[in-house]
Amino acid sequence: MTDSTTYLELSEDGGSSHKFYEVVVSGADVTITYGRIGDPGKAATKTHPTVAKAVAEAAKKIGEKKRKGYEEAVRGVRKRRSVTRRPSVPTSSSSARTPSNVKRAPVLWKYNSGSPAFGVFVDGDRAMVGNERGDVWTLTHEGEVVNRYKLPDGVKCIVGDDSWIYAGCDDGNVYDIGGKAPRVAYEIADDIDIYWLDIHDGTLGVSDANGGITAIDHEDESLWAEKGRGTGAWMVRCDAGGIYYGHSAGVEMFTRSGEPKWYRKTQGSVLFGWQERDDVYAGTSSSKVHRIRKSDGEMLATYDCNASVFSCATARDGEYVFAGDSSSSIYCFKADGTRLWKLSTGCGAAYSMQYHEERLYIVTTGGQLACIDVSEAAIQAAQGGTVPQVRDVKLATLDAVVPTNDVATTTDAGTGVVVECIETNGRLRVHVVSAGYESGWNVQFPKSVRVVGARYVVDAVRESGQGGFYRAHGEIKRLV
């Protein structure tokens, strides 16, 4: 009798890890299911050439998990633990409210996504909000709802990388949401409790509950991992020079190859991070935003708020600095630290924010995506007590587009680029077949749709900024 089931859990009392890992052997099939305790988890089945090889593979996987601290358990004894969210500093009910003498910000429109929201992304075409329910809504700059994705778990953040857009999800996956349907772009190790992530030129930086930082390459394979000086790493930002991340003890920088470069202590735990070309900005629990030079970690300026800073952003390469605090206020400062104004959002504390063309887009504890006019004229009017009538965007009834591994087929490559999936050293890689490209370079391509020997057509492939590999762009079709 070869069929067997092994159920393991890793749950630290008072800690962040609360995960399960189940291995089921049925004949030559091995099914592995993993995720957060109390959730269904993700499952994958692999068929091996023989029963003996299936049993050996299962034993190997179980051994790896036990060496990481997993222990055999009984399913259902431990209960589901809620996903970690950005902490706030305890306040009395009176101090948690915005003071009555703080005037309202000139909110143009707001959209209630239905659940507290952490993810926001804004570019020249759209504004996106991702919430704890896994909904990702896309709106125009004028507040018209045009699209909806439904991811399997809560959205931690939405980030852009050149023309690609990614959503980090509490199920441990990073989804490419730049196409017609979400596709898994990166699968983070199930024993990492993700707090935040950022992507630059295909390299993913992941910060976690224990204060660690992990770099993952375009093939979804770990480059390096380091444990920082603190815990609760809520900030990570990536650029061509390295990875900057913040935690309970401050901000640290590592080069792209994983070498530590500098460390800067901050006043309070870092709760959010932003970056411009030369500087990073860290919002902290001690009501500060610190501006830190990327090249050497020098503290350049500090911006003083009146409550814990949940989010921050900049305009015009740092000429103006915005911040959102735990008391539902937003601030604007000059680069040198001079406070210009403080106004109430009227719709909750801003968990995340982005600036675009004299508008500040915030997503809030109440689940709102709000568009705020921060032009000089609008702010002067608001300080005088005059604000526009807020337009409440009606909840959309759009059908949700869910993640898929399905690929449309075609018999004609047309003007697209043909790529092929091959097996190299036991791993599936994708190379360009069309003329005019480096045939030996890998193509960043969703792992979940790779089939050895299959050819696909993509709209385009683009050389990465660092060189050495291509990135697939646009829709994917299988060539038959």
Helices and strands as residue ranges (DSSP letters): E 4-11, E 18-26, E 29-36, E 42-47, H 51-67, E 71-72, H 93-96, E 107-112, E 117-122, E 127-131, E 135-139, E 145-150, E 155-161, E 164-169, E 173-176, E 183-187, E 194-200, E 203-208, E 212-216, E 222-227, E 235-239, E 242-247, E 250-255, E 260-264, E 270-275, E 279-284, E 288-293, E 299-304, E 309-315, E 320-325, E 329-334, E 339-344, E 350-356, E 359-364, E 368-373, H 376-383, E 391-393, E 408-410, E 417-424, E 427-432, E 442-444, G 447-449, E 455-463, E 469-479
